[in-house]
Structures are given as structure tokens and as C-alpha cells.
Amino acid sequence: MKLESELPYEDSLVLWLQAGCWFADIRVNLASGEIYSGFGGVVWWQTPRLWFQQLIKISGPLWDQDIGHIALTPFGCCEQGTFDRDGQAVCFEEKWQTVHSNTPCSMCWQPTASLAQPGWQLREVISSH
């Protein structure tokens, strides 16, 4: 994760589950082991953006729409966007690398499907590049 002009950091383990257009995102603080974020809903791809709509969340208000600007890089998938923090728009960048998927490439609709191989997992990773 990288916010604004700050240095990239990794403070969370992110578990992403997806079945068709349904997703769940669960985030655990690496230092404490506490689950601090969890939400789920539907996701769809409209080039060049990935659209998320939250339908359930463990705390805080639901976002009715979250739009990720996605780019495929040699590193993996890079998402850039903004979120609201205390009434201010904050720019962020997240870099994702495919590590595992049990879905064959021919069945994937995600923009990273061409990078997937049998036996990989998806995990969030940070790079200073």
C-alpha cells in the first residue's frame, strides 16, 4: 500500500475470496493479528476499471461504489485510486501479485487471468517500484 507521497508499507494480510462476480475482502493487522476490515459484495470489469459494490461490511458505512483503476505490469496488477478520509480525498496505490488460483485461465474474467497458472494464490504484496 502506498498513500499519497508516503513510502510504501505492508501492515496487513489480505484474504480475497471470489466466486463469479461475488467477492469477500478480509484484512488482518500483521502486528496484532486483529481482523480490522471485512467486506463483501459484487465486482465487475469494464475496461480499464474494476468496479466493486459492497453489500456487507463488518464495521463502518458501506461504500455504494468503489472503482479501481487497474494496470497490468510485469510485477502484477497495480490498482490506483482515491478514498475519503475525514472528508479529504486520499490517493492510494496497491500492488497485487497472483500467487494462487484454483480457477483455470479459460474460466477467469479478471484482467490478470492471462498471468494465472494452476496452483497459484492471490496475495497482496508491496514493491517500492
MILO-541108 format. One line per field, with one value per atom (N, C-alpha, C, O): x, y, z; chain; residue number from 1; atom name; residue in three letters. Coordinates in steps of 0.05 Angstrom, whole numbers. Layout:
BEGIN
x [X;...]
y [Y;...]
z [Z;...]
chaine [A;...]
num [NUM;...]
atome [CA;...]
residu [ALA;...]
REM end
This chain:
BEGIN
x [17;0;18;38;10;24;3;-15;4;-14;0;21;-13;-2;28;35;45;74;89;114;75;88;102;98;120;134;115;96;118;101;105;126;83;85;67;49;72;56;50;67;25;17;-5;-15;-13;-37;-33;-18;-47;-51;-79;-98;-81;-107;-116;-101;-140;-151;-174;-193;-171;-190;-203;-189;-229;-244;-263;-275;-264;-282;-294;-281;-320;-335;-353;-373;-346;-360;-357;-335;-380;-379;-380;-378;-382;-383;-355;-338;-350;-324;-326;-346;-305;-302;-273;-255;-269;-242;-240;-254;-221;-216;-188;-169;-184;-157;-150;-165;-126;-116;-90;-72;-89;-65;-42;-45;-19;3;15;23;16;28;10;20;-16;-34;-50;-59;-53;-70;-99;-116;-106;-134;-146;-133;-170;-185;-196;-213;-187;-196;-214;-226;-216;-233;-244;-229;-269;-281;-305;-323;-307;-330;-333;-314;-356;-361;-383;-398;-386;-406;-402;-395;-406;-403;-381;-376;-369;-347;-351;-361;-344;-346;-324;-315;-316;-294;-306;-320;-300;-306;-281;-273;-267;-241;-240;-258;-221;-198;-203;-184;-227;-233;-246;-261;-240;-253;-272;-264;-297;-318;-326;-331;-328;-336;-361;-362;-380;-402;-404;-409;-401;-403;-432;-449;-438;-465;-465;-486;-441;-439;-411;-392;-410;-385;-385;-406;-362;-362;-363;-372;-355;-357;-356;-345;-368;-368;-389;-403;-392;-413;-405;-381;-425;-420;-412;-423;-394;-389;-407;-407;-423;-440;-425;-435;-401;-386;-356;-349;-339;-311;-300;-305;-285;-276;-245;-233;-234;-205;-195;-205;-175;-161;-139;-120;-141;-124;-105;-113;-79;-60;-44;-37;-40;-24;5;12;23;51;67;56;94;110;109;112;104;102;76;76;55;28;8;10;-13;-35;-30;-25;-33;-30;-56;-68;-66;-91;-85;-71;-97;-94;-121;-139;-124;-150;-149;-127;-172;-175;-195;-213;-193;-214;-217;-199;-239;-245;-236;-243;-219;-210;-216;-202;-235;-242;-249;-241;-264;-273;-252;-257;-229;-208;-203;-202;-200;-193;-163;-146;-158;-130;-124;-139;-102;-93;-79;-64;-84;-71;-62;-71;-43;-34;-31;-18;-42;-39;-28;-37;-8;3;-4;0;-15;-24;-8;-2;-1;12;-3;-11;-7;-21;-2;20;-10;6;-9;3;-36;-51;-80;-93;-90;-118;-125;-110;-148;-156;-175;-186;-178;-195;-177;-158;-184;-168;-170;-190;-149;-149;-173;-183;-181;-204;-230;-249;-231;-256;-254;-274;-231;-227;-236;-232;-247;-254;-236;-236;-221;-205;-183;-175;-174;-153;-127;-109;-123;-98;-99;-81;-122;-125;-102;-94;-92;-71;-45;-27;-42;-18;-21;-1;-45;-50;-40;-39;-32;-24;-38;-43;-44;-56;-39;-14;-52;-38;-28;-15;-35;-26;-46;-69;-38;-55;-53;-34;-73;-73;-66;-78;-46;-39;-30;-21;-34;-26;3;12;19;47;55;41;76;84;111;129;115;140;146;127;171;177;180;187;176;178;154;152]
y [-24;0;25;25;44;70;92;92;110;132;158;164;174;200;197;180;214;213;198;199;184;168;144;136;133;108;85;84;65;41;26;27;13;-3;-27;-28;-47;-71;-76;-84;-72;-76;-96;-101;-109;-126;-151;-152;-172;-196;-193;-188;-196;-193;-219;-232;-228;-252;-243;-231;-250;-244;-270;-288;-271;-294;-285;-264;-301;-293;-318;-338;-316;-336;-322;-309;-324;-309;-279;-269;-265;-237;-230;-206;-250;-245;-245;-261;-226;-225;-220;-210;-227;-220;-212;-224;-191;-180;-178;-163;-193;-194;-185;-196;-166;-155;-158;-152;-169;-175;-159;-158;-145;-130;-150;-168;-146;-165;-165;-185;-141;-139;-151;-165;-146;-155;-180;-193;-187;-209;-203;-220;-177;-168;-165;-154;-176;-170;-142;-137;-124;-96;-87;-66;-104;-96;-121;-141;-121;-143;-133;-120;-139;-130;-149;-163;-149;-165;-154;-135;-164;-154;-166;-189;-149;-157;-140;-118;-152;-139;-145;-166;-125;-129;-112;-92;-121;-109;-94;-106;-68;-52;-37;-18;-46;-35;-5;8;7;-5;-5;-4;-7;-4;-29;-43;-35;-56;-42;-25;-50;-37;-56;-80;-46;-61;-48;-24;-64;-54;-70;-94;-56;-70;-75;-57;-99;-106;-113;-112;-118;-125;-115;-116;-106;-96;-101;-98;-108;-114;-89;-91;-67;-42;-18;-19;4;29;28;8;51;53;37;34;27;14;35;57;28;45;35;11;52;42;37;23;49;43;49;70;30;32;25;3;43;38;37;57;15;13;17;5;34;38;17;19;-2;-26;-24;-18;-31;-33;-59;-66;-74;-98;-90;-76;-99;-92;-118;-139;-117;-142;-152;-176;-134;-141;-156;-175;-149;-160;-138;-123;-137;-119;-95;-98;-71;-46;-31;-26;-25;-11;17;20;37;65;77;70;95;108;127;136;134;152;141;125;149;142;167;184;168;190;185;164;203;200;227;247;227;252;275;298;269;289;297;315;285;291;267;244;273;252;244;262;219;209;190;171;196;179;154;156;131;106;90;94;72;53;26;24;5;-22;-39;-37;-55;-74;-102;-110;-117;-145;-163;-157;-186;-207;-233;-241;-246;-271;-293;-297;-306;-328;-354;-375;-354;-379;-374;-355;-391;-391;-419;-433;-429;-456;-456;-476;-432;-430;-430;-415;-447;-447;-419;-406;-412;-386;-382;-360;-404;-402;-394;-385;-398;-392;-364;-355;-351;-326;-302;-303;-282;-257;-235;-214;-238;-217;-208;-223;-183;-173;-188;-187;-202;-216;-245;-260;-253;-281;-292;-315;-276;-285;-291;-305;-280;-285;-309;-319;-319;-341;-368;-373;-385;-412;-430;-421;-455;-473;-475;-476;-475;-477;-451;-452;-428;-403;-393;-402;-374;-360;-330;-321;-315;-286;-274;-281;-257;-244;-216;-210;-198;-170;-168;-177;-155;-151;-122;-109;-113;-85;-84;-100;-66;-61;-31;-15;-24;5;16;39;0;9;25;34]
z [0;0;0;14;-15;-16;-16;-32;3;5;-1;9;-19;-27;-34;-49;-22;-28;-6;-5;12;33;21;-1;37;29;30;46;12;12;38;51;47;71;69;52;86;87;116;131;124;152;155;177;132;133;117;97;126;110;98;113;72;59;47;31;54;43;24;32;-1;-22;-31;-40;-29;-39;-61;-58;-82;-104;-117;-121;-122;-136;-156;-149;-181;-202;-197;-194;-195;-190;-160;-153;-143;-114;-102;-110;-83;-70;-40;-31;-26;2;6;-5;21;27;58;71;69;98;103;91;121;126;156;173;160;187;191;175;214;222;227;244;213;216;245;255;257;284;306;323;305;327;320;339;295;287;287;283;292;293;265;247;262;237;240;257;223;226;203;204;182;160;147;143;139;125;110;122;84;69;45;38;33;10;-7;2;-31;-49;-77;-80;-97;-125;-138;-130;-158;-173;-203;-210;-219;-248;-261;-251;-285;-300;-324;-341;-326;-350;-357;-343;-378;-385;-383;-394;-370;-356;-325;-310;-316;-288;-277;-291;-251;-236;-217;-201;-218;-202;-179;-184;-155;-132;-120;-118;-111;-96;-70;-71;-47;-22;-15;-17;-6;4;33;46;45;73;82;68;107;119;149;161;161;189;207;230;196;211;192;170;201;185;164;159;150;129;104;98;89;64;43;43;25;2;-20;-26;-32;-53;-79;-96;-82;-105;-100;-89;-108;-106;-133;-143;-146;-173;-173;-164;-182;-183;-211;-230;-214;-239;-240;-225;-258;-258;-282;-304;-276;-298;-294;-271;-315;-314;-319;-339;-301;-303;-302;-296;-308;-304;-275;-271;-256;-228;-222;-206;-235;-230;-235;-254;-218;-222;-203;-179;-214;-198;-198;-220;-174;-172;-161;-141;-173;-163;-161;-176;-141;-137;-114;-106;-104;-81;-62;-70;-37;-18;0;2;14;32;60;72;71;99;112;106;130;145;126;131;104;86;65;49;65;46;27;36;2;-17;-14;-16;-10;-7;-30;-35;-45;-67;-55;-36;-68;-59;-83;-106;-78;-98;-83;-62;-95;-84;-107;-130;-100;-120;-111;-88;-130;-125;-143;-166;-132;-148;-146;-124;-168;-168;-159;-170;-137;-127;-129;-132;-127;-130;-138;-130;-156;-163;-170;-184;-162;-169;-193;-201;-206;-229;-254;-256;-274;-299;-313;-311;-327;-341;-359;-361;-372;-391;-377;-390;-351;-336;-322;-310;-323;-309;-327;-351;-315;-329;-320;-333;-298;-287;-307;-324;-304;-322;-318;-336;-295;-290;-299;-295;-312;-319;-336;-333;-354;-372;-357;-367;-332;-316;-298;-288;-294;-275;-285;-309;-266;-272;-252;-229;-259;-239;-214;-215;-191;-166;-154;-133;-166;-155;-134;-133;-118;-99;-105;-117;-95;-99;-72;-51;-71;-46;-53;-75;-34;-37;-29;-8;-46;-40;-46;-61;-34;-37;-50;-44;-69;-81;-81;-83;-78;-77;-105;-108;-126;-154;-162;-185]
chaine [A;A;A;A;A;A;A;A;A;A;A;A;A;A;A;A;A;A;A;A;A;A;A;A;A;A;A;A;A;A;A;A;A;A;A;A;A;A;A;A;A;A;A;A;A;A;A;A;A;A;A;A;A;A;A;A;A;A;A;A;A;A;A;A;A;A;A;A;A;A;A;A;A;A;A;A;A;A;A;A;A;A;A;A;A;A;A;A;A;A;A;A;A;A;A;A;A;A;A;A;A;A;A;A;A;A;A;A;A;A;A;A;A;A;A;A;A;A;A;A;A;A;A;A;A;A;A;A;A;A;A;A;A;A;A;A;A;A;A;A;A;A;A;A;A;A;A;A;A;A;A;A;A;A;A;A;A;A;A;A;A;A;A;A;A;A;A;A;A;A;A;A;A;A;A;A;A;A;A;A;A;A;A;A;A;A;A;A;A;A;A;A;A;A;A;A;A;A;A;A;A;A;A;A;A;A;A;A;A;A;A;A;A;A;A;A;A;A;A;A;A;A;A;A;A;A;A;A;A;A;A;A;A;A;A;A;A;A;A;A;A;A;A;A;A;A;A;A;A;A;A;A;A;A;A;A;A;A;A;A;A;A;A;A;A;A;A;A;A;A;A;A;A;A;A;A;A;A;A;A;A;A;A;A;A;A;A;A;A;A;A;A;A;A;A;A;A;A;A;A;A;A;A;A;A;A;A;A;A;A;A;A;A;A;A;A;A;A;A;A;A;A;A;A;A;A;A;A;A;A;A;A;A;A;A;A;A;A;A;A;A;A;A;A;A;A;A;A;A;A;A;A;A;A;A;A;A;A;A;A;A;A;A;A;A;A;A;A;A;A;A;A;A;A;A;A;A;A;A;A;A;A;A;A;A;A;A;A;A;A;A;A;A;A;A;A;A;A;A;A;A;A;A;A;A;A;A;A;A;A;A;A;A;A;A;A;A;A;A;A;A;A;A;A;A;A;A;A;A;A;A;A;A;A;A;A;A;A;A;A;A;A;A;A;A;A;A;A;A;A;A;A;A;A;A;A;A;A;A;A;A;A;A;A;A;A;A;A;A;A;A;A;A;A;A;A;A;A;A;A;A;A;A;A;A;A;A;A;A;A;A;A;A;A;A;A;A;A;A;A;A;A;A;A;A;A;A;A;A;A;A;A;A;A;A;A]
num [1;1;1;1;2;2;2;2;3;3;3;3;4;4;4;4;5;5;5;5;6;6;6;6;7;7;7;7;8;8;8;8;9;9;9;9;10;10;10;10;11;11;11;11;12;12;12;12;13;13;13;13;14;14;14;14;15;15;15;15;16;16;16;16;17;17;17;17;18;18;18;18;19;19;19;19;20;20;20;20;21;21;21;21;22;22;22;22;23;23;23;23;24;24;24;24;25;25;25;25;26;26;26;26;27;27;27;27;28;28;28;28;29;29;29;29;30;30;30;30;31;31;31;31;32;32;32;32;33;33;33;33;34;34;34;34;35;35;35;35;36;36;36;36;37;37;37;37;38;38;38;38;39;39;39;39;40;40;40;40;41;41;41;41;42;42;42;42;43;43;43;43;44;44;44;44;45;45;45;45;46;46;46;46;47;47;47;47;48;48;48;48;49;49;49;49;50;50;50;50;51;51;51;51;52;52;52;52;53;53;53;53;54;54;54;54;55;55;55;55;56;56;56;56;57;57;57;57;58;58;58;58;59;59;59;59;60;60;60;60;61;61;61;61;62;62;62;62;63;63;63;63;64;64;64;64;65;65;65;65;66;66;66;66;67;67;67;67;68;68;68;68;69;69;69;69;70;70;70;70;71;71;71;71;72;72;72;72;73;73;73;73;74;74;74;74;75;75;75;75;76;76;76;76;77;77;77;77;78;78;78;78;79;79;79;79;80;80;80;80;81;81;81;81;82;82;82;82;83;83;83;83;84;84;84;84;85;85;85;85;86;86;86;86;87;87;87;87;88;88;88;88;89;89;89;89;90;90;90;90;91;91;91;91;92;92;92;92;93;93;93;93;94;94;94;94;95;95;95;95;96;96;96;96;97;97;97;97;98;98;98;98;99;99;99;99;100;100;100;100;101;101;101;101;102;102;102;102;103;103;103;103;104;104;104;104;105;105;105;105;106;106;106;106;107;107;107;107;108;108;108;108;109;109;109;109;110;110;110;110;111;111;111;111;112;112;112;112;113;113;113;113;114;114;114;114;115;115;115;115;116;116;116;116;117;117;117;117;118;118;118;118;119;119;119;119;120;120;120;120;121;121;121;121;122;122;122;122;123;123;123;123;124;124;124;124;125;125;125;125;126;126;126;126;127;127;127;127;128;128;128;128;129;129;129;129]
atome [N;CA;C;O;N;CA;C;O;N;CA;C;O;N;CA;C;O;N;CA;C;O;N;CA;C;O;N;CA;C;O;N;CA;C;O;N;CA;C;O;N;CA;C;O;N;CA;C;O;N;CA;C;O;N;CA;C;O;N;CA;C;O;N;CA;C;O;N;CA;C;O;N;CA;C;O;N;CA;C;O;N;CA;C;O;N;CA;C;O;N;CA;C;O;N;CA;C;O;N;CA;C;O;N;CA;C;O;N;CA;C;O;N;CA;C;O;N;CA;C;O;N;CA;C;O;N;CA;C;O;N;CA;C;O;N;CA;C;O;N;CA;C;O;N;CA;C;O;N;CA;C;O;N;CA;C;O;N;CA;C;O;N;CA;C;O;N;CA;C;O;N;CA;C;O;N;CA;C;O;N;CA;C;O;N;CA;C;O;N;CA;C;O;N;CA;C;O;N;CA;C;O;N;CA;C;O;N;CA;C;O;N;CA;C;O;N;CA;C;O;N;CA;C;O;N;CA;C;O;N;CA;C;O;N;CA;C;O;N;CA;C;O;N;CA;C;O;N;CA;C;O;N;CA;C;O;N;CA;C;O;N;CA;C;O;N;CA;C;O;N;CA;C;O;N;CA;C;O;N;CA;C;O;N;CA;C;O;N;CA;C;O;N;CA;C;O;N;CA;C;O;N;CA;C;O;N;CA;C;O;N;CA;C;O;N;CA;C;O;N;CA;C;O;N;CA;C;O;N;CA;C;O;N;CA;C;O;N;CA;C;O;N;CA;C;O;N;CA;C;O;N;CA;C;O;N;CA;C;O;N;CA;C;O;N;CA;C;O;N;CA;C;O;N;CA;C;O;N;CA;C;O;N;CA;C;O;N;CA;C;O;N;CA;C;O;N;CA;C;O;N;CA;C;O;N;CA;C;O;N;CA;C;O;N;CA;C;O;N;CA;C;O;N;CA;C;O;N;CA;C;O;N;CA;C;O;N;CA;C;O;N;CA;C;O;N;CA;C;O;N;CA;C;O;N;CA;C;O;N;CA;C;O;N;CA;C;O;N;CA;C;O;N;CA;C;O;N;CA;C;O;N;CA;C;O;N;CA;C;O;N;CA;C;O;N;CA;C;O;N;CA;C;O;N;CA;C;O;N;CA;C;O;N;CA;C;O;N;CA;C;O;N;CA;C;O;N;CA;C;O;N;CA;C;O;N;CA;C;O;N;CA;C;O;N;CA;C;O;N;CA;C;O;N;CA;C;O;N;CA;C;O;N;CA;C;O;N;CA;C;O;N;CA;C;O;N;CA;C;O]
residu [MET;MET;MET;MET;LYS;LYS;LYS;LYS;LEU;LEU;LEU;LEU;GLU;GLU;GLU;GLU;SER;SER;SER;SER;GLU;GLU;GLU;GLU;LEU;LEU;LEU;LEU;PRO;PRO;PRO;PRO;TYR;TYR;TYR;TYR;GLU;GLU;GLU;GLU;ASP;ASP;ASP;ASP;SER;SER;SER;SER;LEU;LEU;LEU;LEU;VAL;VAL;VAL;VAL;LEU;LEU;LEU;LEU;TRP;TRP;TRP;TRP;LEU;LEU;LEU;LEU;GLN;GLN;GLN;GLN;ALA;ALA;ALA;ALA;GLY;GLY;GLY;GLY;CYS;CYS;CYS;CYS;TRP;TRP;TRP;TRP;PHE;PHE;PHE;PHE;ALA;ALA;ALA;ALA;ASP;ASP;ASP;ASP;ILE;ILE;ILE;ILE;ARG;ARG;ARG;ARG;VAL;VAL;VAL;VAL;ASN;ASN;ASN;ASN;LEU;LEU;LEU;LEU;ALA;ALA;ALA;ALA;SER;SER;SER;SER;GLY;GLY;GLY;GLY;GLU;GLU;GLU;GLU;ILE;ILE;ILE;ILE;TYR;TYR;TYR;TYR;SER;SER;SER;SER;GLY;GLY;GLY;GLY;PHE;PHE;PHE;PHE;GLY;GLY;GLY;GLY;GLY;GLY;GLY;GLY;VAL;VAL;VAL;VAL;VAL;VAL;VAL;VAL;TRP;TRP;TRP;TRP;TRP;TRP;TRP;TRP;GLN;GLN;GLN;GLN;THR;THR;THR;THR;PRO;PRO;PRO;PRO;ARG;ARG;ARG;ARG;LEU;LEU;LEU;LEU;TRP;TRP;TRP;TRP;PHE;PHE;PHE;PHE;GLN;GLN;GLN;GLN;GLN;GLN;GLN;GLN;LEU;LEU;LEU;LEU;ILE;ILE;ILE;ILE;LYS;LYS;LYS;LYS;ILE;ILE;ILE;ILE;SER;SER;SER;SER;GLY;GLY;GLY;GLY;PRO;PRO;PRO;PRO;LEU;LEU;LEU;LEU;TRP;TRP;TRP;TRP;ASP;ASP;ASP;ASP;GLN;GLN;GLN;GLN;ASP;ASP;ASP;ASP;ILE;ILE;ILE;ILE;GLY;GLY;GLY;GLY;HIS;HIS;HIS;HIS;ILE;ILE;ILE;ILE;ALA;ALA;ALA;ALA;LEU;LEU;LEU;LEU;THR;THR;THR;THR;PRO;PRO;PRO;PRO;PHE;PHE;PHE;PHE;GLY;GLY;GLY;GLY;CYS;CYS;CYS;CYS;CYS;CYS;CYS;CYS;GLU;GLU;GLU;GLU;GLN;GLN;GLN;GLN;GLY;GLY;GLY;GLY;THR;THR;THR;THR;PHE;PHE;PHE;PHE;ASP;ASP;ASP;ASP;ARG;ARG;ARG;ARG;ASP;ASP;ASP;ASP;GLY;GLY;GLY;GLY;GLN;GLN;GLN;GLN;ALA;ALA;ALA;ALA;VAL;VAL;VAL;VAL;CYS;CYS;CYS;CYS;PHE;PHE;PHE;PHE;GLU;GLU;GLU;GLU;GLU;GLU;GLU;GLU;LYS;LYS;LYS;LYS;TRP;TRP;TRP;TRP;GLN;GLN;GLN;GLN;THR;THR;THR;THR;VAL;VAL;VAL;VAL;HIS;HIS;HIS;HIS;SER;SER;SER;SER;ASN;ASN;ASN;ASN;THR;THR;THR;THR;PRO;PRO;PRO;PRO;CYS;CYS;CYS;CYS;SER;SER;SER;SER;MET;MET;MET;MET;CYS;CYS;CYS;CYS;TRP;TRP;TRP;TRP;GLN;GLN;GLN;GLN;PRO;PRO;PRO;PRO;THR;THR;THR;THR;ALA;ALA;ALA;ALA;SER;SER;SER;SER;LEU;LEU;LEU;LEU;ALA;ALA;ALA;ALA;GLN;GLN;GLN;GLN;PRO;PRO;PRO;PRO;GLY;GLY;GLY;GLY;TRP;TRP;TRP;TRP;GLN;GLN;GLN;GLN;LEU;LEU;LEU;LEU;ARG;ARG;ARG;ARG;GLU;GLU;GLU;GLU;VAL;VAL;VAL;VAL;ILE;ILE;ILE;ILE;SER;SER;SER;SER;SER;SER;SER;SER;HIS;HIS;HIS;HIS]
REM end
